[in-house]
Amino acid sequence: QVRLVESGGGLVQAGGSLRLSCADSGSIVNFFAMGWYRQAPGKSRESVAGIYPGGRTNYADSVKGRFTITRDNANHTVYLQMNSLKPEDTAVYYCNTYPTPFNTWGQGTQVTVTS
């Protein structure tokens, strides 16, 4: 059973930073490519970043140079460090397998960036 719990969101001013965490109650983080996704109000869910078991990473053009995805296999956790945040980064952020997510999603964590 896939159980991913996202945390670390919050309210931040433009230019600020947040670090999101995705805790895995099982062990999928250790064996699958993992990614962060986001869904803004009225928009479809989109891929933000992904990390493969060997450490290779992919980023959406909109976050390149600002976001960094990392993984800690020992603690079954995936992180998303978000710097230089912009109001357009406001969304609910989710983690899941990458690039094809499982059908099951966590509750996500809300990120709100004010101008």
N, C-alpha and C positions, 0 to 999 in steps of 0.2 A: 504494500500500500504506500502510495506516494504521499508524504506529508512534509510540505515545505512551509516554513513560517518566516515571513518577512518582517523586518523591523528597522527602525532608525529614521523613519521619515519625520517631517515636521515642517514648521513655518520658518522661512529664512528670507532675508532680503537679497535682492539681486547682487551677484558678486560673491555671495557666501558659499559655504560648503556643507555637505552632509555626507555621512557614510552609512550606506544601507547594508544590512546583513540578511542572509538567507540561511536559516538553520534547517538541516535535513535530519529527520528523525530516523531515517534508515541509512542507506549508504549509497544512494544514487549519485551524490556529489562526487564520490571517489571514482566512479566508473563511467559517468556520462559527461559529455560536454554540457555545460550549464550556461544559462543566459539570464539577462535581465530584460524585462519588457515593461512597457508603460502604456497606460490608457488615459488620455485626457478627456474631459467632458465633451460629449458629442462626437468623439473620434474613435476610430478603430484602434485596437491594441497593436502596438508596434514593437519590433525588436530594437533594443538599445545597445546591448553588448553581449558577447559570448566568449567563453573560454573553454578550450579543449583540454582533455586530460594531460596532454604534453605541455600545456602552457600557452599555446598559440591563442591569440585574441583577435576578435573582430569588433568593430564599432560602427554604429550608424554615423553617417557623415555629420549629422547635427550635433554629435557629442564628442567627436574626435578631438583629442588635445585637452579635453576638459574632464572626461570621465575615465576611470580606470577600474577594470574588473580584475579581481584576484580570487584565489580559492585556497582554503586551508583544509586539506584532506584529513589531517589528524583530528580536526574538530568538526568535520562534515559541514563546513560553512563556506558560502560564497559571499563576497563583498562587492559593493560598488561605491567607490570613492567619487564623489561628484564635487567638482570645483567650478568656480566662475559660473554659478548657477544663473539662469535667465528665467524670466517669467514664463516663457514658452516651455520650460522644463516641468511646469506644474502638471501633475498627473498622479494616478495611483500606479505604483511600481510593484511588479511581480517578478518572481524568479521561477524558472522552470527549465526543463531540458532544452537543449539548443542544437541545431536550429529548428528542430521540430519539437514543439512542446507536447508534454502529456496532456490528455484531455482534462485532467484534474488541476485546478488552480487553487493557490492559497488565497487568503483574504487581501493580500497586498498591503502596502504601506503608503500613506498619502504624503506627497511632497508638494508644498505650496511655496512658490517664490513670488515675493512682492517686489514691485518696482519702486 
